């Protein structure tokens, strides 16, 4: 993949941005340097901050009222990176409704909403106004996850039988799960491992989980509609110096592992050496494992977290979709709906109970 810089595009989308927080400063605004957008204006409830961001990131104007900005600027696309209402609802959900009504396409950071019903309302509004809504599911744009997807879909890998995903996240006690404020962290972070599971394996058929009360860790058992099984380990309590996550998919005498988001190992189809007879662990080159990881020395774009964490690729996917007039294929409202269905299982279902989705 070769990157085009923002100023090199012949056609750029008129864009506005709602939100001037720390995450957007570090990861989203800088990604626009590589996307076909013309950032016209920025809105934030803190007017001074909006003005500072406009100056720093090249927007012509700043606002404190998003409706005024939408009416004045008439953007083609709007990026939304905001926080939560005091009751735990997602601010971006209502903002996206306003953007759709104003006739613009929406890219919004996860979580899309705080309930499946709100996602369905966004789907209806998207259809009604003829505009796309995409959620920033960065994990499915990791170069390692994209390559993993191509590996497990290949005939050489064979039929996928199981997957194991590990991600550090605590699940609150049962009596707190109806409280969106108490569930904020879980809602914010379930989008990451769930996006990987659904992208690689497809929809979930049924699930159950066990929960550990000391630190909120949980292990989830999954059966996918495609027939494979899987586990999701919410590894709450792990060290802060530990890599956050691990993904492993098993095929037919083959498996592939993504560790720490940036190291992919493909254990190609191979038989065990003759037990009790093999004198070397080195097997033939045609079946040896393949390993990908960045070299981390050159000033390459792929060594920038905006790329290996998927921020630039997801924004490019959104912009390319708008320019082509075709809906996004990743980060869709359908994807968000499946994730919210999982979230609501954890809200409403006690440990040890199997639920069909």
C-alpha positions as CSV (number, residue, x, y, z in Angstrom):
1,X,0.0,0.0,0.0
2,X,1.5,3.3,-1.1
3,X,0.2,6.5,0.7
4,X,-0.8,9.7,-1.0
5,X,-0.3,12.9,1.0
6,X,-3.3,15.2,1.6
7,X,-2.0,18.0,-0.6
8,X,-1.5,15.5,-3.5
9,X,-5.2,14.6,-4.0
10,X,-6.9,16.3,-6.9
11,X,-10.4,15.8,-5.2
12,X,-10.8,16.5,-1.5
13,X,-13.9,16.2,0.6
14,X,-15.1,19.3,2.5
15,X,-14.8,18.2,6.1
16,X,-15.8,19.4,9.5
17,X,-14.7,18.0,12.8
18,X,-16.7,17.8,16.1
19,X,-14.5,17.4,19.2
20,X,-11.2,18.7,20.3
21,X,-9.9,16.2,22.9
22,X,-6.7,14.4,23.6
23,X,-7.4,11.2,21.6
24,X,-8.4,13.2,18.5
25,X,-5.3,15.4,18.9
26,X,-2.9,12.4,19.1
27,X,-4.5,10.1,16.5
28,X,-7.3,11.4,14.3
29,X,-6.4,14.9,13.3
30,X,-2.9,13.9,12.4
31,X,-4.3,11.1,10.2
32,X,-6.0,13.6,8.0
33,X,-2.6,14.5,6.6
34,X,-2.9,11.4,4.5
35,X,-6.6,11.6,3.5
36,X,-8.5,13.4,0.7
37,X,-10.1,15.9,3.0
38,X,-10.2,19.7,3.2
39,X,-10.7,20.5,6.9
40,X,-13.0,23.6,6.8
41,X,-14.0,23.9,10.5
42,X,-13.7,22.5,14.0
43,X,-16.4,22.6,16.7
44,X,-16.0,22.1,20.5
45,X,-17.9,23.3,23.5
46,X,-14.6,24.9,24.6
47,X,-14.3,27.7,22.1
48,X,-10.6,28.4,22.9
49,X,-9.7,24.8,22.4
50,X,-11.6,24.7,19.1
51,X,-9.8,27.8,17.9
52,X,-6.4,26.3,18.9
53,X,-7.1,23.1,17.1
54,X,-8.3,25.0,14.0
55,X,-5.0,26.9,14.0
56,X,-2.9,23.8,14.6
57,X,-4.6,21.5,12.1
58,X,-5.3,24.0,9.3
59,X,-9.1,24.5,9.6
60,X,-10.4,27.9,8.5
61,X,-12.9,28.4,11.2
62,X,-14.0,27.2,14.7
63,X,-17.4,27.0,16.4
64,X,-18.9,26.1,19.7
65,X,-22.3,25.1,18.2
66,X,-22.2,22.1,15.9
67,X,-25.6,23.0,14.4
68,X,-24.4,26.4,13.4
69,X,-21.2,24.9,11.9
70,X,-23.2,22.4,9.9
71,X,-25.6,25.1,8.6
72,X,-22.9,27.5,7.7
73,X,-20.2,25.2,6.3
74,X,-22.4,22.5,4.6
75,X,-19.7,19.9,4.8
76,X,-19.7,16.6,2.8
77,X,-18.2,14.6,5.7
78,X,-18.0,15.1,9.4
79,X,-15.6,13.4,11.9
80,X,-16.9,13.0,15.4
81,X,-14.7,12.3,18.4
82,X,-16.4,13.2,21.6
83,X,-17.1,11.7,25.1
84,X,-20.1,10.7,27.2
85,X,-23.2,12.3,28.6
86,X,-23.3,12.4,32.4
87,X,-25.8,9.5,32.3
88,X,-23.3,7.4,30.4
89,X,-24.9,7.7,27.0
90,X,-22.5,8.3,24.0
91,X,-22.5,12.0,22.9
92,X,-21.6,11.1,19.3
93,X,-24.8,9.1,18.8
94,X,-27.0,12.2,18.9
95,X,-24.4,14.3,17.0
96,X,-24.4,11.8,14.2
97,X,-28.2,12.1,13.9
98,X,-27.7,15.9,13.5
99,X,-25.0,15.4,10.9
100,X,-27.1,13.0,8.8
101,X,-30.0,15.4,8.9
102,X,-27.7,18.1,7.6
103,X,-26.8,15.9,4.6
104,X,-23.3,14.9,5.5
105,X,-21.6,11.5,5.8
106,X,-20.4,10.5,9.3
107,X,-17.2,9.0,10.6
108,X,-17.4,8.5,14.3
109,X,-15.1,7.1,16.9
110,X,-16.3,4.1,18.8
111,X,-18.5,3.4,20.7
112,X,-21.3,4.1,18.2
113,X,-23.9,4.1,20.9
114,X,-24.9,2.8,24.3
115,X,-27.6,0.5,23.2
116,X,-28.6,-1.7,20.2
117,X,-31.8,0.4,19.8
118,X,-29.8,3.6,19.2
119,X,-27.7,1.8,16.6
120,X,-30.9,0.7,14.8
121,X,-32.1,4.4,14.9
122,X,-28.8,5.4,13.3
123,X,-29.3,2.8,10.6
124,X,-32.8,4.1,9.9
125,X,-31.5,7.7,9.7
126,X,-28.6,6.7,7.4
127,X,-31.1,5.0,5.1
128,X,-33.5,7.9,5.3
129,X,-30.9,10.6,4.5
130,X,-28.9,8.5,2.0
131,X,-25.6,9.1,3.9
132,X,-23.1,6.7,5.3
133,X,-22.1,6.2,8.9
134,X,-18.8,4.5,9.8
135,X,-17.4,3.7,13.2
136,X,-13.7,3.7,13.8
137,X,-13.0,0.0,14.4
138,X,-9.3,0.4,14.1
139,X,-8.4,-3.2,15.1
140,X,-9.8,-4.6,11.8
141,X,-7.5,-2.2,9.9
142,X,-4.3,-3.3,11.7
143,X,-2.0,-4.5,8.9
144,X,-1.5,-7.7,11.0
145,X,-5.2,-8.4,11.3
146,X,-5.8,-7.6,7.6
147,X,-3.1,-10.1,6.7
148,X,-4.4,-12.6,9.2
149,X,-7.8,-12.4,7.6
150,X,-6.3,-13.1,4.1
151,X,-4.4,-16.1,5.6
152,X,-7.3,-17.8,7.3
153,X,-9.5,-17.2,4.2
154,X,-6.9,-19.0,1.9
155,X,-7.4,-22.6,0.8
156,X,-4.0,-23.5,2.2
157,X,-5.1,-22.7,5.8
158,X,-8.1,-25.0,5.6
159,X,-11.4,-24.8,7.5
160,X,-11.2,-22.5,10.5
161,X,-12.1,-24.4,13.6
162,X,-11.4,-22.1,16.5
163,X,-10.1,-18.7,17.6
164,X,-8.8,-17.3,20.9
165,X,-8.7,-13.6,21.6
166,X,-7.1,-12.1,24.8
167,X,-7.7,-8.5,25.8
168,X,-7.3,-6.8,29.2
169,X,-10.7,-5.5,30.4
170,X,-12.7,-5.8,33.6
171,X,-16.4,-6.6,33.7
172,X,-18.2,-4.8,36.5
173,X,-20.3,-6.7,39.1
174,X,-23.8,-7.8,38.1
175,X,-25.6,-5.2,40.1
176,X,-23.7,-2.4,38.3
177,X,-24.2,-3.6,34.7
178,X,-27.4,-1.7,34.1
179,X,-25.6,1.5,35.0
180,X,-24.0,3.0,31.9
181,X,-21.7,5.1,34.0
182,X,-20.3,2.0,35.7
183,X,-20.2,0.2,32.4
184,X,-18.4,3.0,30.5
185,X,-15.0,1.4,30.4
186,X,-16.5,-1.9,29.3
187,X,-18.6,-0.3,26.6
188,X,-15.6,1.8,25.4
189,X,-13.3,-1.3,25.1
190,X,-15.5,-4.2,24.1
191,X,-15.5,-2.7,20.6
192,X,-11.8,-3.7,20.1
193,X,-11.8,-7.5,20.7
194,X,-15.4,-7.9,19.5
195,X,-14.5,-6.2,16.2
196,X,-11.7,-8.6,15.6
197,X,-13.8,-11.7,16.5
198,X,-16.7,-10.6,14.2
199,X,-14.3,-9.6,11.3
200,X,-12.4,-12.8,11.3
201,X,-15.2,-15.3,12.2
202,X,-18.5,-13.7,11.3
203,X,-21.7,-13.5,13.5
204,X,-22.0,-15.2,16.9
205,X,-24.6,-17.9,17.2
206,X,-24.5,-18.4,21.0
207,X,-22.3,-17.6,24.0
208,X,-21.8,-17.9,27.7
209,X,-19.2,-16.6,30.1
210,X,-17.6,-17.1,33.6
211,X,-16.8,-14.1,35.7
212,X,-14.2,-13.6,38.5
213,X,-15.2,-11.1,41.1
214,X,-11.8,-10.1,42.6
215,X,-10.8,-8.0,39.5
216,X,-13.6,-8.5,37.0
217,X,-11.8,-10.9,34.7
218,X,-14.0,-13.1,32.5
219,X,-13.7,-15.9,30.0
220,X,-16.3,-16.1,27.2
221,X,-17.2,-19.2,25.3
222,X,-18.5,-18.6,21.7
223,X,-20.1,-20.6,18.9
224,X,-20.1,-18.8,15.6
225,X,-22.8,-19.2,13.0
226,X,-20.2,-20.5,10.5
227,X,-19.6,-23.5,12.9
228,X,-16.3,-22.6,14.5
229,X,-15.9,-22.1,18.2
230,X,-13.9,-19.5,20.1
231,X,-12.9,-17.9,23.4
232,X,-12.6,-14.3,24.5
233,X,-10.4,-13.8,27.6
234,X,-10.9,-10.5,29.4
235,X,-7.6,-10.6,31.1
236,X,-8.2,-8.0,33.8
237,X,-5.4,-7.9,36.4
238,X,-2.5,-8.3,34.0
239,X,0.6,-6.2,34.4
240,X,0.8,-2.8,32.9
241,X,4.1,-3.8,31.2
242,X,2.5,-6.7,29.4
243,X,1.5,-6.6,25.8
244,X,-2.2,-5.9,25.7
245,X,-3.6,-8.5,23.3
246,X,-3.2,-11.8,21.5
247,X,-5.2,-13.4,18.7
248,X,-4.8,-17.0,17.5
249,X,-6.8,-18.8,14.8
250,X,-6.6,-22.5,14.1
251,X,-7.2,-24.1,10.7
252,X,-6.4,-27.6,9.3
253,X,-3.0,-28.4,10.7
254,X,-2.2,-24.7,10.4
255,X,-2.5,-21.8,12.8
256,X,-1.7,-18.0,12.8
257,X,-1.0,-15.8,15.8
258,X,-1.0,-12.0,16.2
259,X,0.9,-10.8,19.3
260,X,1.0,-7.3,20.6
261,X,-0.8,-6.1,17.4
262,X,2.4,-5.9,15.4
263,X,3.8,-9.4,15.2
264,X,2.2,-12.0,13.0
265,X,3.3,-15.6,12.8
266,X,1.9,-18.0,10.3
267,X,2.5,-21.7,11.2
268,X,1.9,-23.2,7.8
269,X,0.4,-26.7,7.3
270,X,2.9,-29.2,8.6
271,X,3.0,-32.6,10.4
272,X,4.9,-33.2,13.6
273,X,8.4,-34.7,13.0
274,X,8.6,-38.4,13.5
275,X,8.2,-38.9,17.3
276,X,11.2,-40.5,18.9
277,X,13.2,-40.4,15.6
278,X,13.5,-36.7,14.6
279,X,17.0,-35.4,15.4
280,X,16.3,-31.7,14.5
281,X,13.5,-29.3,15.1
282,X,14.3,-27.6,11.8
283,X,11.7,-28.7,9.2
284,X,11.6,-28.0,5.4
285,X,11.5,-24.5,4.1
286,X,8.2,-25.1,2.3
287,X,6.5,-25.6,5.7
288,X,8.5,-23.4,8.0
289,X,6.6,-20.7,9.9
290,X,6.5,-17.2,8.4
291,X,6.9,-14.2,10.7
292,X,6.1,-10.5,10.0
293,X,7.0,-7.6,12.3
294,X,8.2,-4.0,11.7
295,X,11.9,-3.3,11.7
296,X,11.3,-0.1,13.8
297,X,14.4,1.7,12.6
298,X,13.6,3.6,9.5
299,X,11.4,6.8,9.4
300,X,8.8,4.9,7.4
301,X,5.1,5.5,7.6
302,X,4.6,1.9,8.7
303,X,6.6,2.6,11.9
304,X,4.1,5.3,12.8
305,X,1.3,4.2,15.1
306,X,-1.2,6.1,12.9
307,X,-0.6,3.3,10.4
308,X,0.1,0.1,12.4
309,X,-2.8,0.9,14.7
310,X,-5.1,1.4,11.8
311,X,-6.1,5.1,12.2
312,X,-5.0,6.2,8.7
313,X,-6.3,3.1,6.9
314,X,-9.8,3.4,8.5
315,X,-10.1,7.0,7.6
316,X,-9.0,6.3,4.0
317,X,-11.6,3.5,3.8
318,X,-14.3,6.0,4.9
319,X,-13.1,8.7,2.4
320,X,-12.7,6.3,-0.4
321,X,-16.3,5.0,0.2
322,X,-17.7,8.5,0.1
323,X,-15.8,9.4,-3.0
324,X,-16.9,6.2,-4.8
325,X,-20.5,6.5,-3.5
326,X,-20.4,2.9,-2.1
327,X,-21.0,2.0,1.5
328,X,-18.1,1.1,3.8
329,X,-17.5,-2.6,4.2
330,X,-15.8,-2.3,7.6
331,X,-16.9,-0.3,10.6
332,X,-20.5,-0.4,9.4
333,X,-23.6,0.1,11.5
334,X,-24.3,-3.6,11.1
335,X,-20.9,-4.3,12.7
336,X,-21.7,-1.9,15.5
337,X,-25.1,-3.6,16.0
338,X,-23.5,-7.0,16.4
339,X,-21.0,-5.6,19.0
340,X,-23.9,-3.9,20.9
341,X,-25.8,-7.2,21.0
342,X,-22.8,-8.7,22.7
343,X,-22.6,-5.8,25.1
344,X,-26.2,-6.2,26.1
345,X,-25.7,-9.9,26.8
346,X,-23.1,-9.0,29.4
347,X,-25.5,-6.3,30.8
348,X,-28.5,-8.7,31.2
349,X,-27.2,-12.2,31.5
350,X,-25.7,-13.8,34.6
351,X,-22.5,-15.9,34.4
352,X,-22.9,-19.5,33.4
353,X,-26.0,-19.0,31.2
354,X,-25.8,-19.8,27.5
355,X,-27.5,-17.2,25.3
356,X,-28.5,-17.4,21.6
357,X,-28.0,-14.2,19.6
